[in-house]
């Protein structure tokens, strides 16, 4: 498989972060969060997932997409922080077996799509297919999302232009039934997971009932006043969940 990714910061930085985008997004969708992380001393890598940014595949099961990310863990490469948005959150859970057993790591799931019921499945799929078939301009996104920057609106349009309806259709087909909550039961002892949930008044994609309340090293936080794209609307909410260990006066 070919590797396609964006990166920010110095490769010799003392801390590393891996960012996984969601459906119909791209590595560029992390621009705002990545810049904040590099300011905190991180080297940041954001891969483009299969089925996105012109990366074609024949099998779009989450397990296959996770295997496709294995090159980012070769030669002992590890990450202090892994952040996944939407479908990228489910993939972040799928990567837990790849993490070193002794290095502490923080995993942040940003409004992950954990469960899609049979009743919601068709409408959910059609929503994404419609976005790819009828791509809005940056100005249209700005008019609809006052909290998004022009940069993020332009990057949203760019990401959609690099997807195809066929890839998105197959991605849904290959992940039916859509259910990833069970992956929470295998959290390694050296990993802590924070789930950032969008305000249910603005998004019901991630639901608190899909997140176990009795699992150690796992906690959920509702980000008040923010919708599904938390990385656009409130990137600092994500940074606040990162253990920075600041020593600033």
LINMODA-V746828 format. One record per residue. N is the residue number from 1. PHI is phi in whole degrees, 0 to 359 (NA if undefined). OMEGA is omega as a letter, one per 30 degrees, with the letter a starting at -180 (none if undefined). BURIAL is 1 if it has 9 or more other ideal C-beta (glycine too) atoms within 8 Angstrom, else 0. Layout:
# LINMODA-V746828
n: [N N]
phi: [PHI PHI]
omega: [OMEGA OMEGA]
burial: [BURIAL BURIAL]
This chain:
# LINMODA-V746828
n: [1 2 3 4 5 6 7 8 9 10 11 12 13 14 15 16 17 18 19 20 21 22 23 24 25 26 27 28 29 30 31 32 33 34 35 36 37 38 39 40 41 42 43 44 45 46 47 48 49 50 51 52 53 54 55 56 57 58 59 60 61 62 63 64 65 66 67 68 69 70 71 72 73 74 75 76 77 78 79 80 81 82 83 84 85 86 87 88 89 90 91 92 93 94 95 96 97 98 99 100 101 102 103 104 105 106 107 108 109 110 111 112 113 114 115 116 117 118 119 120 121 122 123 124 125 126 127 128 129 130 131 132 133 134 135 136 137 138 139 140 141 142 143 144 145 146 147 148 149 150 151 152 153 154 155 156 157 158 159 160 161 162 163 164 165 166 167 168 169 170 171 172 173 174 175 176 177 178 179 180 181 182 183 184 185 186 187 188 189 190 191 192 193 194 195 196 197 198 199 200 201 202 203 204 205 206 207 208 209 210 211 212 213 214 215 216 217 218 219 220 221 222 223 224 225 226 227 228 229 230 231 232 233 234 235 236 237 238 239 240 241 242 243 244 245 246 247 248 249]
phi: [NA 283 257 221 200 251 217 223 86 266 298 261 299 286 232 230 227 243 243 244 281 262 301 59 257 208 302 295 297 266 311 297 294 298 295 294 292 295 295 264 94 266 265 243 236 231 288 268 288 304 88 225 52 66 270 271 213 245 221 248 297 303 296 287 297 294 300 297 271 304 303 282 240 285 54 75 295 224 228 284 222 236 237 230 255 57 297 298 292 297 293 301 295 291 274 306 295 277 283 302 286 254 274 291 218 248 246 242 259 261 43 290 272 270 222 232 291 301 291 266 303 297 293 295 296 297 301 288 297 294 297 286 285 231 287 279 280 300 296 295 295 295 294 270 228 295 274 275 281 299 303 294 295 295 290 296 297 299 300 296 291 259 250 238 299 297 297 292 301 291 299 293 300 282 240 255 288 272 207 232 299 297 290 293 286 247 286 297 295 265 241 244 240 244 253 265 254 296 302 298 290 245 202 240 290 254 240 302 292 272 250 302 260 243 255 292 66 225 215 242 227 274 268 296 79 234 270 299 274 299 295 272 279 212 300 293 296 287 298 297 273 272 288 269 59 299 240 289 277]
omega: [l l l a l l a l a l l l a a a l l a a a a a l l l l a a a a a l a l l l l l l l l l a l l l l a l a a l l l a l l a a l a l l l l l l a a l l l a l l l l a l a l a l l l l l l l l l l l a a l a a l a a a l a l l a l a a a l a a l a l a a a a a l l a l a l l l a a a a l l l l l l l l a a a a l l l l a l l a l l l a l a a l l l l a a l a l l a a l l f a a a a a a l a a a l a a a l a l l l a l l a l a a l a l a a a l a a l a a l l l l a l l a a l a a a a a a l a a a l l l l l l l l a l a l a l none]
burial: [0 0 0 0 1 1 1 1 1 0 0 0 1 0 1 1 1 1 1 1 1 1 1 1 1 1 1 1 1 1 1 1 1 1 1 1 1 1 0 1 0 1 1 1 1 1 1 1 1 1 1 1 1 0 1 0 1 0 0 1 0 1 0 1 1 1 0 1 1 1 0 1 1 0 0 0 0 1 1 1 1 1 1 1 1 1 1 1 1 1 1 1 1 1 1 1 0 0 1 0 0 0 0 0 1 1 1 1 1 1 1 1 1 1 1 1 0 0 0 0 1 0 0 1 1 0 0 1 1 0 1 1 0 0 1 1 0 1 0 0 1 1 0 0 1 0 0 1 0 0 0 1 1 1 1 1 1 1 1 1 0 1 1 0 1 0 1 1 1 1 1 1 0 1 1 0 0 1 0 1 1 0 1 1 0 0 1 0 0 1 1 1 1 1 1 1 1 1 1 1 0 1 1 0 1 1 1 0 0 0 1 0 0 0 1 0 0 1 0 1 1 1 1 0 0 1 1 1 1 1 1 1 1 1 1 0 1 1 1 0 1 1 0 0 0 0 0 0 0]
